[in-house]
Amino acid sequence: MNLAENKGGKNIAWSFIRCFFRSFLVGSGFNNRGLQNIGFCYAMQPGLEAIYSDPKELSRAKKRYVRHYNSHPFWAPLLIGVFLSTELNIKSGRFPEQMFDRFKNTTSNSLSAIGDSLFAGSALIFWSLATICLLLTGNNLVAVLLGITLFTCLQVFKVYTFWAGVNKGLSVLDSLRGWDLINWGQKLKYCNTLLVLYLWFLVWPRPIVWYQWYGGAAALGVLGWLINSRKISRELVAVLFFVIWIFMSGIYQQ
């Protein structure tokens, strides 16, 4: 089905664009039962209404999205694009409707894990740490430009993945394997480690006594290890961190 095709006076391409803009609201209806299902169903609605003119088919299609859904929000445009493409294939009989639920859950859960690692666990932390370091060193303009650049890249990423999802359908998921996203996330985490050490250097009281600085860095590493391996609450570790910080400040004042 051509995306530019007018169907019942409604332009399907414009309906898909509306789906893209609604993808920014996927997390707005978060609930404990279906998680992001309300926001995702809201985002899919214009596209489904453009694809299905039969009320029964439209109702059945909507029910596919009111069930449990959860993924990283940065993947929402891609998933909406892929699912709209899949709905076009269901409508034309090229994709079995019975397989959709399993496909939807597998795809959204897999991308959720990648998104948590790449975006939440690496990229956003890199963005935050780099901005803090730039501000602490007085490079305010560079920090603003970095924010504008990364924000623009994020929006371009969303537009491109939505476009690829709609136009390439399921094949775009194979293309993602070639992006090597997991390893990129790992590389960013190495950069974040260096940024944390640099931030530790910037905030340490002057003059720096290096054996104390190394001791503080080691304590910070131990606290991180406790969170990761011993599953100790981050709030408790944060309290320990500030206690150590106050203790070290007392040593300096003496």
Salt bridges, closest charged atoms under 4 A:
GLU49 OE2 - LYS62 NZ 3.68
GLU57 OE1 - LYS91 NZ 2.98
GLU87 OE1 - ARG64 NH2 2.71
GLU97 OE2 - ARG60 NE 2.87
GLU97 OE2 - ARG64 NH1 2.81
ASP101 OD2 - ARG67 NH1 2.35
ASP174 OD1 - ARG177 NH1 3.94
